Amino acid sequence: MRVAMVSEHASPLAVLGGVDAGGQNVHVACLAAALGRLGAEVVVHTRRDSPSLPRRASFAPRVVVDHVSAGPPAKVPKDDLLPHMHAFAADLREQWVAAPPDVVHSHFWMSALAALEAASGLDVPIVHTFHALGTVKRRHQGARDTSPPQRCRLERTIAASVHRIVATCSDEVFELLPMGVDRHRVTVIPCGVDLGRFSPGGPSEPRSGSRARIVAACRLVERKGIADLVRALCDLPDAELHVAGGPDASALHRDTEACRLRALAAELDVADRLLLRGRIGRDAMPALLRSADVVACTPWYEPFGIVPLEAMACGIPVVATAVGGQIDSVVHGVTGLHVPPRDPVALSAALAELLADPARAAQFGRAGQERARQRFGFDRIAASTLAVYRAVATAVGMRSGSALA
């Protein structure tokens, strides 16, 4: 099967940790590679953001990344990319007219706009994953939402136009239904975890001192809730917080959120127990997670959340806010504990509960590792996704009088 993935701002080749580089990049990269292992031929179309990038680059067996020229070949905030989607679509259409894919899988709403325009009249089925919904972002960020004002309206159009929506969690389905989406056109397939990279075996980052270690890994943006963790430290005098994410450690002093967090920690007299680590490479992340007594994932809202899965796969218990995909992935009282978002008091209580009971924490870790292995490996995720591709391709082929070979 020939699969065209469209991921306009989230390249599988991107360096993670920036404002617009995170879970979607990981998901697209790992899903594409897993589909390749299952025999699919995958092209990931993403926007060229550097003049030095080649037109096409090999990424994994049977997977290539196609750098599409649309807008300046430079870093552009994703919320500013909408005016460049017509150019993105024109390039895709030229490619797809010459060699139509069997299925298109678009990731994020602007990718869907480009895919729908490019595939118009070609009888090519389009599967779409939103990754995040404008209605949710606007609800939580209000006037600080930097999305284009027409995003919510366009997402309703996308939802009505694509052949199938792949939602990453059950919470997303409940968000889609008020948009008029037919439940029968939605398939829930979660994000996954690279079980070869994240596992209980392997090295753990060395620790010094006697303090308990809490680890958080996320982009340094306010909605990830790291400030709530800093406040929780006030009630956890024997714990320290390691935060991986943001720019390189040498540049943290220029990062707005890092400076805000450090100022807050100083104000609360916990600055000596907040360690902002900056960007941590993917190869070093498993060792950091394994070094934790507990991993904390505390966003105010979260379309899915891959870090909880990575921690669980490493056998580490998780304290997570009960939002989005974390409701599905972390089982309260089995693999970790849920807390309400934006509630430092509940957060400190849950962390204290696990730190005070190492045996229970270890039991959560073992259960989490088994859950990740059984349910969230990318080979399993890719097989489910491939089944959706085949179903929609067959349905479109029957309507158009052709059949998928």
WOHU-V974274 format. One record per residue. N is the residue number from 1. RES is the residue in three letters. PHI is phi in whole degrees, -180 to 180 (NA if undefined). OMEGA is omega in whole degrees, 0 to 359 (none if undefined). NEAR is the number of other C-alpha atoms within 12 Angstrom. Layout:
n;res;phi;omega;near
N;RES;PHI;OMEGA;NEAR
N;RES;PHI;OMEGA;NEAR
//
This chain:
n;res;phi;omega;near
1;MET;NA;179;25
2;ARG;-95;185;33
3;VAL;-113;172;40
4;ALA;-106;173;45
5;MET;-96;178;46
6;VAL;-119;181;51
7;SER;-139;196;49
8;GLU;-62;182;51
9;HIS;-113;187;45
10;ALA;-112;180;44
11;SER;-79;175;44
12;PRO;-67;181;39
13;LEU;-94;186;35
14;ALA;-70;171;33
15;VAL;-80;186;25
16;LEU;-79;174;34
17;GLY;115;178;33
18;GLY;-74;184;32
19;VAL;-60;184;32
20;ASP;-112;180;29
21;ALA;-128;183;33
22;GLY;-160;188;36
23;GLY;-61;181;40
24;GLN;-64;177;40
25;ASN;-60;180;33
26;VAL;-63;183;32
27;HIS;-62;181;41
28;VAL;-61;182;45
29;ALA;-63;185;42
30;CYS;-71;178;37
31;LEU;-66;179;44
32;ALA;-61;180;48
33;ALA;-64;180;35
34;ALA;-67;175;35
35;LEU;-62;176;38
36;GLY;-61;179;31
37;ARG;-64;179;22
38;LEU;-85;175;26
39;GLY;104;179;21
40;ALA;-73;172;32
41;GLU;-100;190;30
42;VAL;-119;170;38
43;VAL;-117;177;47
44;VAL;-99;180;48
45;HIS;-92;179;46
46;THR;-136;185;47
47;ARG;-78;176;46
48;ARG;-68;179;37
49;ASP;-119;175;29
50;SER;-155;180;21
51;PRO;-68;183;17
52;SER;-86;183;13
53;LEU;-73;175;22
54;PRO;-72;177;19
55;ARG;-60;179;23
56;ARG;-132;180;21
57;ALA;-137;175;24
58;SER;-67;181;24
59;PHE;-119;181;26
60;ALA;-158;177;25
61;PRO;-54;179;20
62;ARG;68;179;24
63;VAL;-130;174;34
64;VAL;-126;175;32
65;VAL;-106;180;38
66;ASP;-106;180;33
67;HIS;-92;185;36
68;VAL;-92;177;40
69;SER;-80;180;30
70;ALA;-154;187;31
71;GLY;85;184;29
72;PRO;-65;177;20
73;PRO;-78;184;21
74;ALA;-153;177;18
75;LYS;-66;178;24
76;VAL;-130;178;25
77;PRO;-54;186;23
78;LYS;-60;180;30
79;ASP;-71;178;25
80;ASP;-105;187;21
81;LEU;-89;186;36
82;LEU;-54;181;31
83;PRO;-62;183;19
84;HIS;-97;184;29
85;MET;-72;176;35
86;HIS;-64;178;26
87;ALA;-65;177;27
88;PHE;-61;181;38
89;ALA;-65;181;37
90;ALA;-62;178;24
91;ASP;-66;178;31
92;LEU;-61;182;43
93;ARG;-61;179;30
94;GLU;-59;179;20
95;GLN;-70;187;22
96;TRP;-77;174;30
97;VAL;-65;181;19
98;ALA;-73;182;12
99;ALA;-148;184;18
100;PRO;-65;172;25
101;PRO;-74;175;34
102;ASP;-76;180;37
103;VAL;-155;174;45
104;VAL;-113;175;49
105;HIS;-122;181;47
106;SER;-95;182;45
107;HIS;-125;183;45
108;PHE;83;193;45
109;TRP;-64;181;43
110;MET;-69;174;45
111;SER;-61;179;46
112;ALA;-65;178;49
113;LEU;-59;180;42
114;ALA;-65;182;43
115;ALA;-65;180;48
116;LEU;-63;179;40
117;GLU;-67;183;29
118;ALA;-68;186;34
119;ALA;-94;183;37
120;SER;-55;177;25
121;GLY;79;185;16
122;LEU;-99;182;27
123;ASP;57;176;31
124;VAL;-105;181;41
125;PRO;-71;180;43
126;ILE;-121;173;46
127;VAL;-103;184;46
128;HIS;-132;171;46
129;THR;-120;184;45
130;PHE;-74;185;43
131;HIS;67;176;44
132;ALA;-157;181;36
133;LEU;-112;180;39
134;GLY;-61;180;33
135;THR;-63;180;29
136;VAL;-70;180;29
137;LYS;-61;181;27
138;ARG;-67;180;21
139;ARG;-61;185;16
140;HIS;-91;184;22
141;GLN;-104;177;18
142;GLY;56;184;14
143;ALA;-66;180;12
144;ARG;-85;178;14
145;ASP;-69;182;20
146;THR;-96;178;18
147;SER;-64;173;29
148;PRO;-55;186;24
149;PRO;-61;182;20
150;GLN;-88;185;18
151;ARG;-57;184;30
152;CYS;-62;179;27
153;ARG;-64;181;20
154;LEU;-68;178;28
155;GLU;-66;175;36
156;ARG;-65;177;28
157;THR;-64;178;21
158;ILE;-61;182;36
159;ALA;-60;180;39
160;ALA;-83;190;26
161;SER;-104;183;26
162;VAL;-75;182;40
163;HIS;-78;179;37
164;ARG;-153;174;39
165;ILE;-107;172;44
166;VAL;-101;177;40
167;ALA;-88;184;39
168;THR;-90;179;43
169;CYS;-160;181;35
170;SER;-66;180;26
171;ASP;-61;180;28
172;GLU;-65;179;39
173;VAL;-60;180;34
174;PHE;-67;175;22
175;GLU;-77;183;30
176;LEU;-76;185;37
177;LEU;-59;177;21
178;PRO;-66;176;14
179;MET;-83;179;24
180;GLY;88;182;21
181;VAL;-77;175;27
182;ASP;-72;182;21
183;ARG;-56;182;23
184;HIS;-74;177;16
185;ARG;-98;180;26
186;VAL;-117;174;32
187;THR;-119;179;30
188;VAL;-92;174;31
189;ILE;-132;185;37
190;PRO;-71;166;39
191;CYS;-67;185;45
192;GLY;-124;180;46
193;VAL;-137;179;43
194;ASP;-79;185;37
195;LEU;-72;175;32
196;GLY;-73;180;22
197;ARG;-90;185;26
198;PHE;-107;181;38
199;SER;-157;179;32
200;PRO;-66;179;33
201;GLY;-75;180;19
202;GLY;107;186;20
203;PRO;-71;174;19
204;SER;-116;180;23
205;GLU;-60;180;19
206;PRO;-60;178;13
207;ARG;-122;175;18
208;SER;-129;180;10
209;GLY;84;186;11
210;SER;-107;182;11
211;ARG;-70;170;21
212;ALA;-67;182;29
213;ARG;-115;171;37
214;ILE;-104;180;45
215;VAL;-118;171;45
216;ALA;-127;179;48
217;ALA;-137;184;49
218;CYS;-171;170;41
219;ARG;-66;180;38
220;LEU;-87;174;37
221;VAL;-133;190;30
222;GLU;-57;186;27
223;ARG;-67;178;26
224;LYS;-77;170;36
225;GLY;76;180;34
226;ILE;-66;177;46
227;ALA;-60;177;38
228;ASP;-65;177;36
229;LEU;-68;178;51
230;VAL;-61;178;46
231;ARG;-65;179;35
232;ALA;-64;180;37
233;LEU;-59;180;40
234;CYS;-58;181;32
235;ASP;-100;181;25
236;LEU;-129;189;31
237;PRO;-64;182;26
238;ASP;-103;182;22
239;ALA;-123;173;33
240;GLU;-124;184;39
241;LEU;-114;175;43
242;HIS;-104;182;39
243;VAL;-118;177;43
244;ALA;-100;178;39
245;GLY;144;183;39
246;GLY;92;180;38
247;PRO;-75;175;32
248;ASP;-57;184;24
249;ALA;-55;182;21
250;SER;-68;182;14
251;ALA;-108;183;19
252;LEU;-63;181;27
253;HIS;-67;177;20
254;ARG;-102;182;16
255;ASP;-90;185;25
256;THR;-59;183;18
257;GLU;-70;178;29
258;ALA;-61;179;35
259;CYS;-64;179;22
260;ARG;-64;181;23
261;LEU;-67;179;34
262;ARG;-66;178;29
263;ALA;-64;178;21
264;LEU;-63;180;25
265;ALA;-62;178;29
266;ALA;-65;179;19
267;GLU;-62;182;15
268;LEU;-91;179;23
269;ASP;63;175;19
270;VAL;-124;186;28
271;ALA;-60;181;25
272;ASP;-74;181;24
273;ARG;-113;173;32
274;LEU;-109;181;37
275;LEU;-119;175;30
276;LEU;-82;188;40
277;ARG;-94;184;31
278;GLY;72;183;31
279;ARG;-66;176;34
280;ILE;-114;181;29
281;GLY;-63;181;22
282;ARG;-60;181;24
283;ASP;-68;182;19
284;ALA;-91;186;21
285;MET;-65;180;37
286;PRO;-58;180;38
287;ALA;-65;178;29
288;LEU;-65;180;38
289;LEU;-64;180;46
290;ARG;-64;182;37
291;SER;-78;186;32
292;ALA;-84;166;42
293;ASP;-78;177;43
294;VAL;-155;175;47
295;VAL;-104;182;52
296;ALA;-109;179;54
297;CYS;-125;196;54
298;THR;-125;180;48
299;PRO;-66;175;43
300;TRP;-73;172;34
301;TYR;-150;186;34
302;GLU;-157;178;38
303;PRO;-55;173;39
304;PHE;-142;181;43
305;GLY;101;183;43
306;ILE;-89;183;43
307;VAL;-58;176;49
308;PRO;-56;178;52
309;LEU;-66;180;54
310;GLU;-64;177;48
311;ALA;-65;180;53
312;MET;-61;180;53
313;ALA;-62;177;43
314;CYS;-85;179;46
315;GLY;81;182;41
316;ILE;-110;178;51
317;PRO;-68;186;54
318;VAL;-125;165;57
319;VAL;-108;188;53
320;ALA;-136;172;55
321;THR;-67;183;44
322;ALA;-83;182;36
323;VAL;-137;172;32
324;GLY;49;184;39
325;GLY;-69;179;37
326;GLN;-67;175;43
327;ILE;-66;181;35
328;ASP;-82;190;35
329;SER;-78;181;50
330;VAL;-94;180;46
331;VAL;-93;184;30
332;HIS;-61;179;23
333;GLY;81;180;23
334;VAL;-123;179;26
335;THR;-112;181;40
336;GLY;171;181;46
337;LEU;-129;173;39
338;HIS;-95;173;37
339;VAL;-135;175;34
340;PRO;-68;176;28
341;PRO;-69;175;32
342;ARG;59;182;30
343;ASP;-133;183;26
344;PRO;-61;181;31
345;VAL;-66;177;22
346;ALA;-64;181;27
347;LEU;-65;180;40
348;SER;-65;179;35
349;ALA;-65;180;25
350;ALA;-67;178;36
351;LEU;-64;179;45
352;ALA;-62;181;31
353;GLU;-61;181;25
354;LEU;-76;181;37
355;LEU;-66;180;32
356;ALA;-83;185;20
357;ASP;-134;183;18
358;PRO;-57;181;20
359;ALA;-66;179;15
360;ARG;-67;178;24
361;ALA;-60;179;33
362;ALA;-64;177;29
363;GLN;-63;176;23
364;PHE;-59;181;35
365;GLY;-62;179;42
366;ARG;-64;179;27
367;ALA;-66;179;32
368;GLY;-66;179;40
369;GLN;-63;179;39
370;GLU;-68;179;26
371;ARG;-65;179;33
372;ALA;-62;182;42
373;ARG;-66;185;31
374;GLN;-78;192;21
375;ARG;-113;194;29
376;PHE;-122;174;37
377;GLY;-65;185;35
378;PHE;-68;175;40
379;ASP;-64;177;29
380;ARG;-67;179;28
381;ILE;-61;181;35
382;ALA;-66;179;34
383;ALA;-64;178;27
384;SER;-65;180;27
385;THR;-67;179;38
386;LEU;-63;177;36
387;ALA;-64;176;24
388;VAL;-65;179;32
389;TYR;-56;183;38
390;ARG;-65;180;30
391;ALA;-65;182;25
392;VAL;-72;178;34
393;ALA;-65;178;34
394;THR;-65;181;25
395;ALA;-63;179;24
396;VAL;-68;178;27
397;GLY;-63;179;22
398;MET;-66;180;16
399;ARG;-70;183;15
400;SER;-92;177;16
401;GLY;87;177;12
402;SER;-118;179;15
403;ALA;-138;179;18
404;LEU;-75;180;24
405;ALA;-69;none;10
//
